[in-house]
Amino acid sequence: MLAAGSSAQSGWSPRSTGDAKVDLVAVWFTSAKRGFVAGDHGYLASTRDGGQTWTQYPLNTTEDINEIYFRNDDNGYLVAGKLMFATRDGGQTWQPIRIFRDADFQKGAPEFLSIRFADKKRGLVLGSVLNKAGDVIDSLVFRTDDGGETWQRINVPTKKELIHADFNGKGQVWAVGDDGVILHSDDGGLNWRTQSSGTDKPLYNVDFRSDDEGFVVGKSGTILRTENGGATWETVATNFRDTFLRVDFADDKNGWIVGYSGSILRSADRGKTWVRQDGGSAANLYGLFMDKKFGWAVGAKGTIIEYKK
C-alpha cells in the first residue's frame, strides 16, 4: 500500500532544552510532566513541568548515550558506550553499573546500544563488540533475570551489530540490527532464532504491540510489518526514502515514525499506510516517545519536538 502526502494539523511543535547543543538521541517520559532526554557526550537532562524547563544532570562521562529506558516511574536505565547507569529514585540520582569484566573482552570492547525489560526481573542489554579500529567484530547480548543485579552474556545466531530490542510485555522479544538482521526469542532472551526480514538494509528500531503485531524501521525508507510474530515480514511500500530511526505505537491503531531531515510519519490504521506530518524542523530526529495523548521527538543539535493530541 502506498502512503503519501502531508498533514498540516500534525499536533507537533518545536520546544527547547535551553543549553543543549549536542545531538539528542533518546527520550523517555514517565508521566505527562516528568521526562528525560539524553544524547552525545554524556548529556542527560530532565523536566518536571512537561518540557517547559530542563535541568542537566552531571553524569560525569563523555560517552554518547544511546538509549534511556524506564521500566516504571522509579526504576530507569541508560546505556552509553560500554557504560550502564541506573536510577532507583525516578532519575534524581544515577549510579554506574558494571555488568562485565574487562577480561571477558580480549579482542574488542563492548558498545551498548539498547536496554529493555520484560518485567521486574528479566531484562536485556544489546549492541556489538568493536575492535580498536571501531569496526564491529561480534554482536552482543547480556541478560538479567534478577532485576539487573547480575548479567550473563547470551550467544545469538549472528555476529552483526544489534541496535534495538523490544519485549511484547511478556516472554517474547525481538532484536534488530545491521544488514537486515531480525532475531526472536520466546523465552525472555535465553535462546534466539533468526527471522527473515527480506532486506539487507540496516534496521534501527522495532516495536511490538502483541505476540503477533510488530513493526521495524530502517535505512532508505524501510518499514516492515508483521501480523504473525515475525514468521513473515512484509515491506510497507511508501514514497518516502528518508532513513527512519524510531517507530512507536501509542495504541494498537496509532503509530509514529521519525528519522532523517525532520521526517515524521503517522499511521492511524495499524501501520498499513503512513502520512507525513510537519514537525516544524528539518533536523535529523533520532529519538521518539509516544503516549496516547502526548509525545516527544528529539534530534540533532538539541532539537526537541512536542506532540499534543
C-alpha positions as CSV (number, residue, x, y, z in Angstrom):
1,M,0.0,0.0,0.0
2,L,1.3,3.5,-0.9
3,A,1.2,6.2,1.7
4,A,2.0,9.8,0.7
5,G,1.1,13.4,1.3
6,S,1.3,15.6,4.4
7,S,-0.8,16.7,7.3
8,A,-0.8,20.3,8.3
9,Q,-2.7,19.6,11.5
10,S,0.0,17.4,12.9
11,G,0.0,18.4,16.6
12,W,3.8,18.8,16.6
13,S,5.6,21.9,17.7
14,P,9.3,22.7,18.5
15,R,10.5,23.1,22.1
16,S,13.9,24.0,23.6
17,T,16.2,22.5,26.2
18,G,17.9,25.8,26.5
19,D,21.5,24.9,26.6
20,A,21.6,21.5,24.8
21,K,23.7,21.9,21.6
22,V,24.6,18.2,21.3
23,D,22.7,15.7,19.3
24,L,19.9,14.2,21.4
25,V,19.2,10.5,20.6
26,A,16.9,9.3,23.4
27,V,13.8,10.5,25.1
28,W,11.5,8.9,27.8
29,F,8.6,10.2,29.8
30,T,7.3,8.5,32.9
31,S,4.3,10.9,33.0
32,A,3.0,14.0,31.1
33,K,5.1,16.2,33.3
34,R,8.2,14.1,34.1
35,G,10.6,13.2,31.3
36,F,14.2,12.8,30.2
37,V,16.3,13.5,27.1
38,A,19.9,12.2,26.5
39,G,22.5,12.2,23.8
40,D,26.1,12.8,22.8
41,H,29.0,13.4,25.2
42,G,27.0,12.1,28.2
43,Y,24.3,14.8,28.0
44,L,21.3,13.9,30.3
45,A,18.6,16.4,31.3
46,S,15.2,16.1,32.9
47,T,11.9,18.1,33.1
48,R,9.3,18.2,35.8
49,D,7.0,20.6,34.1
50,G,6.2,18.9,30.8
51,G,9.2,20.3,28.9
52,Q,8.9,24.0,29.9
53,T,12.2,23.8,31.6
54,W,15.1,21.3,31.6
55,T,17.8,20.6,34.2
56,Q,21.0,18.9,33.2
57,Y,22.3,16.0,35.3
58,P,26.1,15.7,35.7
59,L,26.6,12.1,34.6
60,N,30.4,12.5,34.6
61,T,31.0,10.7,31.3
62,T,31.8,11.8,27.8
63,E,30.4,8.6,26.2
64,D,27.5,9.1,23.9
65,I,24.2,8.0,25.5
66,N,22.4,5.6,23.1
67,E,19.2,4.8,25.0
68,I,17.3,5.7,28.1
69,Y,14.6,3.4,29.4
70,F,12.3,3.3,32.5
71,R,10.5,0.1,33.5
72,N,8.4,2.1,36.0
73,D,8.3,5.5,37.5
74,D,11.3,5.0,39.8
75,N,13.5,2.4,38.0
76,G,15.3,3.6,34.9
77,Y,18.4,2.7,32.9
78,L,20.6,4.2,30.3
79,V,23.5,2.8,28.2
80,A,26.4,4.8,26.9
81,G,29.3,3.2,25.1
82,K,30.4,0.3,27.4
83,L,28.8,2.0,30.4
84,M,25.4,1.5,32.0
85,F,23.7,3.6,34.6
86,A,20.7,3.0,36.7
87,T,18.3,5.1,38.9
88,R,16.1,3.9,41.7
89,D,14.6,7.3,42.6
90,G,12.9,8.4,39.4
91,G,16.1,10.0,37.9
92,Q,17.1,12.2,40.8
93,T,20.4,10.3,41.0
94,W,22.1,7.9,38.7
95,Q,24.7,5.2,39.6
96,P,27.1,3.3,37.2
97,I,26.6,-0.4,36.9
98,R,29.3,-2.8,35.9
99,I,27.9,-5.8,34.0
100,F,31.1,-7.3,32.6
101,R,34.7,-7.8,33.4
102,D,37.5,-6.5,31.1
103,A,38.8,-10.0,30.9
104,D,35.6,-11.0,29.2
105,F,36.6,-9.0,26.1
106,Q,40.1,-9.7,25.0
107,K,39.7,-8.9,21.3
108,G,37.5,-5.9,21.5
109,A,35.3,-3.5,23.6
110,P,31.6,-3.7,24.1
111,E,29.3,-1.0,22.8
112,F,25.8,-1.0,24.4
113,L,23.0,0.4,22.1
114,S,19.7,-0.7,23.7
115,I,18.3,-1.8,27.0
116,R,14.8,-3.3,27.7
117,F,13.0,-5.1,30.5
118,A,10.1,-7.6,30.2
119,D,9.2,-7.3,33.8
120,K,10.7,-6.5,37.2
121,K,13.3,-9.3,36.9
122,R,14.1,-10.0,33.2
123,G,16.0,-7.6,31.0
124,L,18.4,-7.3,28.1
125,V,21.3,-5.1,27.0
126,L,22.4,-5.4,23.5
127,G,24.8,-3.9,21.0
128,S,28.1,-5.0,19.5
129,V,31.8,-5.7,20.1
130,L,34.2,-3.2,18.5
131,N,37.9,-3.7,17.6
132,K,40.5,-1.0,18.1
133,A,39.6,0.5,14.7
134,G,36.0,0.8,15.7
135,D,34.8,-2.0,13.4
136,V,32.1,-4.4,14.5
137,I,33.5,-7.9,15.1
138,D,30.6,-9.5,17.0
139,S,27.1,-9.0,18.3
140,L,26.4,-8.5,22.0
141,V,23.5,-9.6,24.2
142,F,23.5,-9.6,28.0
143,R,20.6,-10.9,30.0
144,T,19.5,-10.5,33.6
145,D,16.8,-12.4,35.5
146,D,17.3,-10.8,38.9
147,G,16.4,-7.2,38.1
148,G,19.9,-6.2,36.9
149,E,21.9,-7.4,39.9
150,T,23.8,-9.9,37.7
151,W,24.2,-10.2,33.9
152,Q,25.1,-13.1,31.7
153,R,26.3,-12.9,28.1
154,I,24.0,-14.8,25.7
155,N,25.0,-16.4,22.4
156,V,23.0,-15.4,19.4
157,P,23.0,-16.7,15.8
158,T,24.6,-13.6,14.2
159,K,27.8,-11.5,14.5
160,K,26.1,-8.4,13.2
161,E,25.6,-5.2,15.3
162,L,22.3,-5.4,17.2
163,I,20.8,-1.9,17.5
164,H,17.4,-2.2,19.3
165,A,15.2,-4.7,21.2
166,D,11.6,-4.8,22.3
167,F,9.6,-7.1,24.5
168,N,5.9,-7.6,24.0
169,G,5.5,-7.2,27.7
170,K,5.8,-11.0,28.3
171,G,8.4,-13.5,27.4
172,Q,8.8,-12.8,23.7
173,V,11.4,-10.4,22.5
174,W,12.7,-9.2,19.1
175,A,16.1,-7.6,18.3
176,V,17.0,-5.8,15.0
177,G,20.3,-4.7,13.6
178,D,22.7,-4.3,10.7
179,D,22.2,-6.0,7.3
180,G,18.5,-6.6,7.9
181,V,19.0,-8.8,10.9
182,I,15.9,-9.7,13.0
183,L,16.2,-12.1,15.9
184,H,13.4,-13.5,18.0
185,S,13.3,-15.2,21.4
186,D,10.2,-16.8,23.0
187,D,11.9,-17.5,26.4
188,G,12.8,-14.0,27.6
189,G,16.1,-13.8,25.6
190,L,17.8,-17.1,26.6
191,N,17.5,-18.6,23.1
192,W,17.3,-16.8,19.8
193,R,16.3,-17.6,16.2
194,T,16.8,-15.6,13.1
195,Q,13.7,-14.3,11.2
196,S,13.8,-13.4,7.6
197,S,13.4,-9.6,7.1
198,G,13.6,-9.7,3.3
199,T,16.1,-6.8,3.3
200,D,19.8,-6.3,3.8
201,K,19.4,-2.7,4.9
202,P,20.3,-1.7,8.5
203,L,17.3,-1.9,10.8
204,Y,17.3,0.6,13.6
205,N,14.1,0.1,15.7
206,V,11.4,-2.4,16.5
207,D,8.0,-2.0,18.2
208,F,5.7,-4.9,19.1
209,R,2.1,-4.3,20.2
210,S,1.3,-8.0,20.9
211,D,2.6,-11.5,20.3
212,D,1.7,-11.1,16.7
213,E,1.7,-7.5,15.5
214,G,5.0,-5.7,15.2
215,F,6.9,-3.0,13.2
216,V,10.5,-2.4,12.2
217,V,12.1,0.7,10.5
218,G,15.4,1.3,8.9
219,K,17.6,2.8,6.2
220,S,16.3,4.4,3.0
221,G,12.6,4.4,4.0
222,T,12.4,0.8,5.2
223,I,9.2,0.0,7.0
224,L,8.4,-3.6,7.8
225,R,5.2,-5.0,9.3
226,T,4.2,-8.5,10.7
227,E,0.9,-9.9,11.8
228,N,2.3,-13.3,12.9
229,G,5.0,-12.5,15.3
230,G,7.7,-12.2,12.6
231,A,7.1,-15.6,11.0
232,T,6.7,-13.4,7.9
233,W,7.6,-9.7,7.4
234,E,6.1,-7.6,4.7
235,T,7.5,-4.3,3.4
236,V,5.1,-1.4,3.7
237,A,5.5,0.4,0.4
238,T,5.6,4.2,0.6
239,N,7.0,7.2,-1.4
240,F,9.3,8.1,1.5
241,R,13.1,7.4,1.2
242,D,14.5,9.1,4.3
243,T,16.2,6.8,6.8
244,F,13.9,6.0,9.7
245,L,15.3,5.6,13.2
246,R,12.3,5.1,15.5
247,V,8.8,3.7,15.4
248,D,6.4,3.9,18.3
249,F,2.7,2.9,18.6
250,A,0.7,4.7,21.3
251,D,-2.1,2.1,20.9
252,D,-3.0,-0.7,18.5
253,K,-4.0,1.7,15.7
254,N,-2.0,4.9,16.0
255,G,1.8,4.9,15.3
256,W,4.5,7.3,14.5
257,I,7.9,7.1,12.8
258,V,10.8,9.6,12.9
259,G,14.0,9.9,11.0
260,Y,16.4,12.0,8.9
261,S,15.6,15.5,7.7
262,G,12.9,16.0,10.2
263,S,10.8,13.2,8.9
264,I,7.7,12.4,10.9
265,L,5.1,9.8,9.7
266,R,1.8,8.8,11.2
267,S,-0.4,5.8,10.8
268,A,-4.0,5.5,12.0
269,D,-4.7,2.1,10.5
270,R,-2.3,-0.3,12.3
271,G,0.7,0.7,10.2
272,K,-0.8,-0.3,6.8
273,T,-0.5,3.3,5.4
274,W,1.6,6.2,6.5
275,V,1.2,10.0,6.1
276,R,3.9,12.6,6.5
277,Q,3.5,15.2,9.3
278,D,5.0,18.6,9.7
279,G,7.2,18.8,12.8
280,G,8.5,22.3,12.2
281,S,12.1,21.2,12.0
282,A,14.4,19.8,9.3
283,A,16.9,18.4,11.8
284,N,17.5,14.7,11.9
285,L,15.3,13.1,14.5
286,Y,16.9,10.2,16.5
287,G,14.6,9.6,19.4
288,L,10.8,9.1,19.9
289,F,8.4,8.6,22.8
290,M,4.7,8.4,22.2
291,D,1.8,8.2,24.6
292,K,-1.9,8.2,23.8
293,K,-2.3,12.0,24.5
294,F,1.3,13.3,24.1
295,G,4.6,12.6,22.5
296,W,8.2,13.8,22.1
297,A,10.8,13.5,19.4
298,V,14.5,14.6,19.8
299,G,17.3,15.0,17.4
300,A,20.3,16.9,16.1
301,K,21.8,19.9,17.9
302,G,19.4,19.8,20.8
303,T,16.2,19.5,18.8
304,I,13.1,18.7,20.8
305,I,9.6,18.5,19.3
306,E,6.4,18.0,21.3
307,Y,3.2,16.3,20.2
308,K,-0.1,17.2,21.8
309,K,-3.3,15.4,20.7
